[in-house]
Amino acid sequence: MYPPALMPSPHSDPRVDTESHSADLLVELLVLNEEMIEQLCLERLSALGESEILTGLIAQHEKTAELLRAELTGL
């Protein structure tokens, strides 16, 4: 089951330009990663004993966002 943000559109046409569709998906993934980074940063501020775990998750999402930005720049 897809998360709502990643569900295929019922109006999507598989013959549509795949490069444009790929870029749209990468942009969406980047936005979702950046939102997750923001949420994790806020969570880290309120969590005392779990900050190491949250710091690791933030670093992972920041790296993913960086890779997505680089991929989008190459398109």
Secondary structure by P-SEA (a helix, b strand, c coil): cccccccccccccccccaaaaaaaaaaaaaaaaaaaaaaaaaaaaacccaaaaaaaaaaaaaaaaaaaaaaaaac
